[in-house]
Amino acid sequence: MLRFILRRLGASAAILLGASLLLYVLMVNAGDPLKDLRESNASNRDELIRQRIGFMGLDQPWYQRYWTWLAGVAKCVTLNCDLGTNRSGVEVSSLLANAAGSTLRLVVLATVLAAVLGIAVGVLTAVRQYSGLDYSVTFLTFLFFSLPVFWAAVLLKEYLAIGYNDWIANPAFTPAQTAVSALLFGFVMQVVLAGSRTRRLATFAASAAFVALVLPYLQWLNFFRYPQLGFGGVVVLSLAVALSATATSAGLRNKLVLYPVLATVLAGAIAYWATFGLMENPTWGTLALLLAAAVAVPVVLGRVLGGHLRGRATGAGLATALAMAGLTTLDHIFRAWPGFLSLKPRPISTIGSQTPNFGGTFWESFLDRGAQLLLPTLLLALISLASYSRYTRASMLEVGRQDYIRTARAKGLGERTVILKHALRNALIPIATIMAFDFAGLIGGAVVTEAVFGWKGMGELFRTGLDQVDPAPVMAFFLVTGTAAVLFNMLADILYAILDPRIRV
C-alpha cells in the first residue's frame, strides 16, 4: 500500500504540474488585463497602468511569471506559501484563506448531510423496492436533481427566509394549517412505515393526531420564540437513542450491550449539570475538549462492561454519547434563541455568510452564522442527495443478488444483520468514490450558489479572476481544487481496502 501511495503521489504531482502550466498559458492569453484602464478617462491612468503592471508582473515574459508562481507554491512545504498578488496588489494567500474557509463551512456540512440522508434513503428504497415509497422517492430525487440552482435558490429565499422572517415575528398556526400539516405528516409516516392496510390506517391516525395535538400546544407555549428542551428532554431523548442503538446492534435483551449504553446515559446526565456553566458561553476549544470526553467515556464503558461484545457495546455507546452531546448543545442553543431574536429580529438573511458587526454571546454568534449557512447548505444538499440515494439504491440491489447474501439468509441471520453488516458495507464501496469526488468538486466552490447568496468563497474567487483576466486568483483556485481532487481520489482507493479487506493493491 505504501508503494502504491508513493507512486500515485508522484504521478499526481506530474499531472498537477502539467495542468497548472496549461491553465497558466490559457489565462495569460485569455484577454487584456489592462483593457479597462486603457479605456479609462482618469487623469492618473498612466500611473494606474504602471501600478497594475508591477502588481501582475506584466513587464516579464509569461514563463518567468509562471516560474515565480511555481517557486512560491514550493514554499507551501514550509507553510509559507507565496501566491503573489492580484491586480489590485492584495496578497492572494490571504484572499485564498478567507475564500477557502467560507467555502469549507458550506461544503462540509452540505456533503455530510447529503451523504448521510442519501445513503439512508437509498437503503430504505432498496429494501422496499417497487413500493409506493420507492416510486415517491424516485420522483422527488429526480425532481431535486433537475432543479435549476438559481431558481431553487430564489424559492428558498422567498419561503424559507422572507416568509419565515415574517412568520417568526408572531408565530401562529391557523386551524387549517394545523389540519393540513397533520394530514401530510400522517400520510408520509404511513408510506414510510408501510405494513398491512390496518397498520397503515393506524399509523396515519396516530401520526396525524400527534401533530394535531402538538402544534397547538407548542403555540400555546410560544415555543418558536422561546424554545425549551431542558434536562428532562435531553435525558428522555437520549434514552430513546440508547434503546434504539442497543436494539439495532444486539437486541434489548443483551445485557452486555444494554448496561454500558445505559451507563453512558447516566454519565451524560451527570455531565449535563457539571458542564452547564462552561456551556453557557464556551469557546471552540472548550467544545472540542468536551467532545473528546464524550467519545472517551463510552469507549471505556464499552471495553470494561461489554465482555466479548465490547465492540458492539462501544459502537452503541458512542452513538448514544454523541446524540446526548448534540442534544445538550441544542438545549443551550434553544436558551440563546430569544436573545438572538432580540439582536436580529429577522434571523435569516438572504445575502452573506454572517451579519456585519454582529455582537453577541458565543451561541448568538453561532446562531447568526448557522442561519446564514442554512439556505445554501440546504440547496447543495438537496441536489447532491439525489445522486447519493440513487447510487446507494442501485448498489444495494446489486449486492442483494450476490451469493453471499443468499447464504447469510440461509444460515438464519436476521434481516437487520444481513442488510446492515453484509449488504451495506459492500454497497458503500462505489459510494466512497462518489463522496470523495463530490467533496473535492464542491471545494472548488458552488459558483452559482455562492453568487446567488453572496458568499465570498472559492467560486467567487475563481469567477473574479476570470472576469479580470488575473492569473493569480485562478491559479490559487486551481492549487486548492486540483490538490483536493488528487488527495480525495487517493482517499477513495484507501477506503476501498477498509470497506472490503479482500481488496489489495
PyMOL commands that set and color helices and strands:
alter all, ss='L'
color gray80, all
select helices_A, chain A and resi 2-28+35-38+45-56+62-78+92-127+132-146+149-168+175-193+197-221+230-249+255-274+276-280+284-305+307-343+362-400+403-410+415-443+447-453+458-467+471-499
alter helices_A, ss='H'
color red, helices_A
deselect
rebuild
show_as cartoon
